[in-house]
Amino acid sequence: MSGILVIAEHRQGEIRPATFELVTAATGLKEQSDGTVMVAVIGKEPDRYVEDLGVRGVDEIITVQVDQDEFQPDIYEACVRGLIEDKKPSLVLIPHSVDAWGYAPALGAGGEYGFSTDVFGIRYEDGELVATRAAYKEKVYMDVDFPGKETIALTVRGGVFKPEEEKAEPTVSSFNCPEVQARSQHKQFIEPEDTGDIDITQSEFLLSIGRGISEESNVEQFEELADAVGATLGCSRPIADSGWLPKSRQVGQSGKTVSNCKLYIAMGISGSVQHQAGMKHVENIIAVNTDPEASIFSIAKYGIVADIFDIAEELPGHFE
Amino acid sequence: MKILVAIKQVAILDDEFEMLDDGRDVDHDFCDYEINEWDDYSLEEALLIKERSNSESEVVVLTVGPEQSEDELRKCLAKGADRGIRVWDDAIEGSDQVAIARIIACVVEKEAPDMVFLGVQASDHAFAQTGMTVAAMLGWPHAAVVSSLDYNSGDNHATLKRELEAGLEEEIAIDCPAVLSIQLGINEPRYASLRGIKQAAAKPVEDLSHTDLGLNDNDVGEAGSVSRIRKMYIPERGHAELIEGTSAEQAKRLAEIIKEFRGV
C-alpha cells in the first residue's frame, strides 16, 4: 500500500476548488506515504477535466468514464472502491462536501479501510496515520487513528489547505468503472431563486444575526441596527430556515460566501463550521455572544461577551 | 407501511468542562443532553408521511445509547412515533460510527421498514457518516442531505431534493426502500402536546443488546470499528481580543471600530 489517491469533485462542468486543496494536502504527505499522488476524476467525458487538474504535486491523473457527469453515489462508490483495489493507495482523500457525504461513508462500511470525516489535520506518527478533527461544536479537537488498517480514506474540511494553482503536466491514464447499477437518477439542478433581494456577497460590511435573537419579532430591531451603522443585514442558517429572513441573506456553506466583505459583525452566532465556511476569510470579524467559549471567538479579531440586545440598544446612539 | 427513524442523544458541553482521565472524551459530568437537532426534522418528516397515509402505518424510533437516551425516545413517542427501540450494552461502548451503523442496519433488517431516515449529522461529533454507512451495509439505495421529499406510503420511488453548496439544489428520483439523511429546514418540527406526553409513557420501548441482534462481540465496540479516538483535547488556537467593560462601554468601542472602518 503506497501513494495517495485524491478524488476530484466537479459540478456543472467545473472542477470544484476543494480538489486543489486536497492536492496540497496530499503533496505535503507524499514522502511519508511513500508513493505517488494520483487524482481520479469520474465523469461522462472525464478528459475535459484533465487540463484543469494538471497542477504541481500531481503525478498522475486517472480518468474514469461513466454514463453521467452528475454525481451519483452508487457510481462513485463503485469507481472509488475499484480504484482502491487496483491502485492500492495507503491514503484516499475526498472533499468533505455534500456529494462526498452521499457516498464516502460507504467506503468505511465494509470494515476493510480506515475511515473518518471532516478532517483538517493529517500527520504520521511512528509511521501511523493520525487525523485531527473537531467535536462538540468545535470546542474540542480529537486525534483519530486507524489501528490495523493499510488503506485509510478521509474526507477533508474545505478552506484549510491552500489550493494548488501552479500548472504542471502529470501523466494521464484511464481506469474502467466496475459494473454498477445506479439506483437514483439525477433530474435537474435547481438554482437559488432570484428574489430581487440585495446581493450580500457584494457588501463590504455585514451585520449578521443568529439564533441569539430568539424570536422573529426581534428581527426588526436588528434590521434597524444594520441600517443605523451602515451595514447589510445577513444571518445564519436557523434564521433563514425559520423564514425570518430570506434565504438570500444566509451566510455559510449552503448559503452565500461573503467574498467582498471586510467587516463582519456576528451577533448571537456561535459559529458552526458551516457558517464559518461563508465568512471566516473576512479580515475584520467582531463577534458578540453570551457564551465566551463560542467557536466564533476563535476566528474573530474582536470579541464582545455580552447580551446582543444590550449592545443593540447602546450602539445606534453613536450613529445619530 | 413502516418508517424507521434513527435518532441520537447528543452531549452539549457546559461552559466549563474537563476531560476524562483517559483523555479520550469530555467528562460526562460536564455535559447536558438533548436530541440531535437534525433528528427532530427526520422524525417530523416520518410523521407527516404517516399522517398522509391511508393505510395502516407505523413510525418506529431507534437509538443506540445508554439508559438515559430513552428520554429522547420518549420525546419522539410524545410527538407521535408509535414505538421505540433502544440498543445498548457494555460491549457497544467505544464503537465508532461504523460499529453503530452495523447495529442500526441489523435493526433495519429485523424491522424491514419501507424507509429509513437519519439526520445528516449529529451536532456533537458531526461525522455526517452514519446514515450512508447504514445504507451501504444494507445494500439499499440512499441519498444524503435531503431538503425536500415527495414520497407517500406504498410508493416504489421517491422524488427528492438534495441541498448542495451555495444555495444550489439537486432533484433526483430514487428507488425505495431507501435510506435518506434529512437536512435541517425540510419541515417545521412540531412540539409535543400534553396529551402526547401522557400517551408516550404508555408506548412500548424495546431494549436490545448486540447479541439479541445476532451480532458478535467483534462486530461492535473498538473491534467492530474502523477508527479510534486516540485523544481529545482543548486546542490552542487564536482567540479574539476581548472588548471588556459595561455594555455601554463595549458598544462605544464597537462604534469606534465601525467608524474607523467606514472612515467617518
Interface residues (C-beta under 8 A of the other chain):
Chain A: R11 E70 F71 P73 D74 E77 H96 S97 V98 D99 W101 G102 Y103 A104 P105 A106 G108 A109 G110 G111 Y113 G114 F115 S116 T117 D118 V130 A134 A135 Y136 K137 K139 V140 Y141 M142 D143 V144 D145 F146 P147 K149 R183 S184 Q185 H186 K187 Q188 F189 I190 E191 P192 F205 V229 G230 A231 R237 P238 A240 D241 K247 Q250 Q253 S254 G255 K256 T257 K262 L263 I265 V273 N284 I285 I286 A287 V288 D291 P292 E293 F297 S298 I299 A300 K301 Y302 G303 I304 V305 A306 D307 D310 I311 E313 E314 L315 H318 F319
Chain B: A11 I12 L13 D15 F17 V26 Q97 V98 A101 V120 S123 D124 H125 A126 F127 A128 Q129 T130 G131 M132 T133 A135 A136 M137 P141 H142 A143 A144 V145 T159 K161 R162 E163 L164 E165 A166 G167 L168 E169 E170 E171 I172 A173 I174 D175 A178 S181 L184 G185 G224 V226 S227 R228 I229 R230 K231 M232 Y233 I234 P235 R237 G238 H239 A240 E241 L242 I243 S247 A248 Q250 A251 K252 L254 A255 I257 I258 K259 F261 R262
